[in-house]
Amino acid sequence: MLGQLLAKYGIAAVDGAGLSAVPLYLAEVSAVIFSGMPPYKLWMRPPVEGVIPPYRTDAGCFLLAEQFGCKAMIYVKDENGLYSANPKTHKQANFIPKISVAEMKEMGLQDSILEFPVLDLLQSARHIQQVQIVNGLVPGNLTRALAGEHVGTIITAN
């Protein structure tokens, strides 16, 4: 749907072998749309337990952004960012504006707004040293984050 809506602006939706064209699209229109699921048809790390792949959409987006050398990774979600507990089930959860991967792991925030495997990816990344989570339901949040403003939660590698 996003591909159809943004096509008039020259923003393409790519998949599979089309991922090789991402650098071209980024150079030409500074944007591209792709599925967040990693390309499991090409390669997949087996899960430690069970059969569900360890990397889903959050990790897939991070892996692609890291692979193409992006400077930043902003996740647009339906929450203001990271909380001490799931705010949908725990009304007393505290908002966390900034946290490191080590702190997040120490707190054991398994039920967080971001897939936990992304934390390991962030720690070993070469290009992306932090991710930002913003609430896409609040008008202007993404624009402010793209302008470098601290909106939502920032999770740092260190």
N, C-alpha and C positions, 0 to 999 in steps of 0.2 A: 504494500500500500504506500509506504514512504517513497519507494522508487517512482511510482506513478505520480505522486503529488509533487515531487521535487525535480522530475525530469525536465520541466519547463525552465529550470534554472541551470540545466546542464549537469545535474548531479545524477550519476548513474548508480544502479544497483547491480552488484557483481556477485558471482558465486563460483565455486569450483575453480576451473582453470582461469576464469576471469580475474581471480585474485592477483594474478601476475600484472594486471593493468592498474592496480591500486596506485603505485607511484605516479603514473601518468595522470590519473584523475586528480590526485592530490596537487600535482604541479599546475594543472590547468584550472581547476575550480575549487581547490582546497577542501574538497569533501567527497565522500563516497559512502554508499550504503551497502552493508553486507550482513549476513546472518551472524549472530553471536556464537553459534555453535561451531566449535573447531572442525576443520575438515577431516573428520574421522575416516573418510574413505581413503585418505592418503596415509595416515599414520595415527595410531592411538596407543597411548601408554595403558597397559592393563591396570584395572583398579586393584588396590591392596586387598580389599574385601568385596565380595559380591560381584555383580556384573554391570552395575551402573558406572559409566565412564566418570572418572574423577573430575574432569573439566567440563563445565557446561557453559552457559552464555557469558557470564562475567569473565571467566577464565579465557574463553574463546576470543572475546574482544581484547582483553589484555595481551594475549599471545600475538594477535595480529598487529596491534599497535606497537608492541615491542619489536616484532620482526621487521616492521617498516620504519623503525627508528623515530617514532613519534616522540615529541618532547613531553607530552602530557596525556593523561587519561582521565576523563571525566565520565563518571557513571551517572546517568539520569534515572532516578528512581521515583517512587511515590512516597518517600519519607524525607525528612529534613536531613538525614544522615545517619550516623551510627549512634546507638544508644547502649546503655549498660545492660539492657535486656530488650526483648522484642516489645516495642511500644504498643503494638496492636493487641498484645495479650497481657502486658504488665504496664498499667497506667502510671506507676511510680518510677518508670525507667528514666534515667538521667541522660541528657544529650551530651555527646562527646564531640567537641569541635575539632580537636586534633589529637592524634595518637600514633605511636610507632607500631610496627608489626610486632616487635617483641612485647610491648605493653599489651597489645590486643590478644596475643597468644597467652600471656600470663594471666589475663583476666578470663580466659576461656570463653570468649564470645562466639561460640559455635553457631548460635542462632542469631547471626548478625545479618545486616542488609547486604553484605558482600559474601560471595562464596569463599569459604575458608582456604581452599587451595590457591586462591589468588595471592594470599599472603606469602607463600613460599615462592611463587613466581616473582613477586615484587622484590623480595630479598635477593634474588639471583639475577635481576634484570640489569642490562647494560645501559639502557637509555632512560627508562622511566624510573624515577626515584620516589615518586609519590603518586597517589591517586586521590581524586576528589569525588565526593558523592554529593549530588545536589538534588533537591526536590523539583522535578519537572512540572509539578502541578502548580507551582508558584510562578506567575509570569515574571520574566526578567532574570530569574535565577541563573539559567544557563548563559545568558548574555553577560551577566556580571562575572560568572566564573571564567568564561572565555577571555574576559578583560583582565584577569589576574586577581580578582577580588576573592577573599576567603568567604565562600558561601558553603554552607553545609559542613561536612566533615572532610578533613584531609588526613590520609593515612600515609605515613612516611616509611621508607625502607629501613632507615636507621632510627 
